[in-house]
Amino acid sequence: MKTVKTKYFDYGDKEVEYLKKVDKVLGDAIERIGRVERIIIPDLFTALIYAIIGQLISVKAVDTVWNRMQERFNEITSRNISKLSADDYRILLDLLDILFSLHTSNNRFCFFIHTK
C-alpha cells in the first residue's frame, strides 16, 4: 500500500520573528509553545480529499478509511482518480456519500441533543 506523501511545514527564525512582531498575542503563544512541527500534504488534491474525510469522521476512523481507500485506489491523486474504472469510481462516490450521510446524521443528532 502506498502512503500519502507528506513533509514538515518548513519555516525559520525570520518567519517566526515576523509573526511575533506583527501580532503580540501570537508572539506570546509562540514563546509559550515553541516550534511546531506540522506535517502537510504537498499535493493539493490529495490534501483536499484527506481534509474532507477528516471533517466528517473521527481521526482514528479517518486513518482506517484513508488506508483502505489507498489499498483499493492506490495513491489518492487527481490523476489516479481520473483513471478509475466506472465501477471503482462508483464505489468511491458511494463511500464518500456514506461518509457525508454519517456526518449529517451525527450533526442532526448533536443538534437534537443540544436543543432539548
C-alpha positions as CSV (number, residue, x, y, z in Angstrom):
1,M,0.0,0.0,0.0
2,K,1.3,3.4,-0.9
3,T,1.2,6.1,1.8
4,V,0.4,9.8,1.4
5,K,3.5,11.8,0.6
6,T,4.0,14.2,3.5
7,K,6.6,16.7,4.6
8,Y,7.0,19.1,7.5
9,F,6.0,22.7,7.0
10,D,9.3,24.4,6.7
11,Y,9.8,27.8,8.4
12,G,12.7,29.5,10.1
13,D,13.6,32.2,12.6
14,K,12.9,35.0,10.1
15,E,9.2,33.9,9.7
16,V,8.8,33.4,13.5
17,E,10.3,36.9,14.3
18,Y,7.9,38.5,11.7
19,L,4.9,36.8,13.3
20,K,5.9,37.9,16.8
21,K,6.4,41.4,15.6
22,V,3.0,41.8,13.9
23,D,0.9,40.1,16.5
24,K,1.7,40.3,20.2
25,V,-0.8,37.6,21.2
26,L,0.5,35.2,18.6
27,G,4.1,36.1,19.6
28,D,3.3,35.3,23.3
29,A,1.8,31.9,22.1
30,I,4.9,31.2,20.0
31,E,7.1,31.9,23.1
32,R,5.0,29.6,25.3
33,I,4.5,26.8,22.8
34,G,7.8,26.8,20.9
35,R,8.4,25.4,17.5
36,V,5.5,23.5,15.9
37,E,6.3,20.5,13.7
38,R,3.3,20.4,11.3
39,I,3.0,17.6,8.7
40,I,1.5,18.8,5.5
41,I,0.4,17.0,2.3
42,P,2.0,18.9,-0.6
43,D,-0.3,17.6,-3.3
44,L,-3.4,19.9,-3.0
45,F,-5.9,17.5,-4.4
46,T,-4.8,14.8,-2.0
47,A,-4.8,17.2,0.9
48,L,-8.3,18.4,0.0
49,I,-9.7,14.8,-0.1
50,Y,-8.0,14.0,3.2
51,A,-9.3,17.2,4.8
52,I,-12.8,16.5,3.6
53,I,-12.8,13.0,5.1
54,G,-11.2,14.3,8.2
55,Q,-14.0,16.8,8.7
56,L,-16.6,14.0,8.5
57,I,-15.4,11.4,10.9
58,S,-13.0,10.8,13.9
59,V,-9.2,10.8,13.4
60,K,-9.0,7.0,14.0
61,A,-11.7,6.4,11.5
62,V,-10.0,8.7,9.0
63,D,-6.9,6.6,9.2
64,T,-8.8,3.4,8.6
65,V,-10.8,4.8,5.7
66,W,-7.8,6.5,4.2
67,N,-5.7,3.4,4.3
68,R,-8.5,1.3,2.8
69,M,-9.1,3.9,0.0
70,Q,-5.4,3.8,-0.8
71,E,-5.4,0.0,-0.8
72,R,-8.3,0.0,-3.2
73,F,-7.5,3.0,-5.4
74,N,-3.7,3.5,-4.9
75,E,-2.4,7.0,-4.1
76,I,-5.3,9.4,-4.0
77,T,-4.4,12.0,-6.6
78,S,-6.5,13.7,-9.3
79,R,-4.6,11.7,-12.0
80,N,-5.3,8.4,-10.3
81,I,-9.0,9.2,-9.7
82,S,-9.4,10.2,-13.4
83,K,-8.1,6.7,-14.4
84,L,-10.5,4.7,-12.3
85,S,-12.9,2.3,-14.0
86,A,-16.6,3.2,-13.9
87,D,-17.1,0.6,-11.2
88,D,-14.3,1.8,-8.9
89,Y,-15.4,5.4,-9.4
90,R,-19.0,4.4,-8.3
91,I,-17.5,2.7,-5.3
92,L,-15.5,5.8,-4.4
93,L,-18.6,8.0,-4.8
94,D,-20.7,5.6,-2.7
95,L,-18.0,5.7,0.1
96,L,-18.0,9.5,0.1
97,D,-21.8,9.6,0.1
98,I,-21.8,7.3,3.2
99,L,-19.3,9.5,5.0
100,F,-21.4,12.6,4.2
101,S,-24.5,10.8,5.4
102,L,-22.8,9.8,8.7
103,H,-21.6,13.3,9.2
104,T,-25.0,14.8,8.5
105,S,-26.8,12.3,10.8
106,N,-24.3,12.9,13.6
107,N,-24.8,16.7,13.3
108,R,-28.6,16.3,13.4
109,F,-28.3,14.0,16.4
110,C,-26.0,16.6,18.2
111,F,-28.4,19.4,17.3
112,F,-31.3,17.4,18.7
113,I,-29.4,16.6,21.9
114,H,-28.3,20.3,22.4
115,T,-31.7,21.8,21.8
116,K,-33.5,19.8,24.5
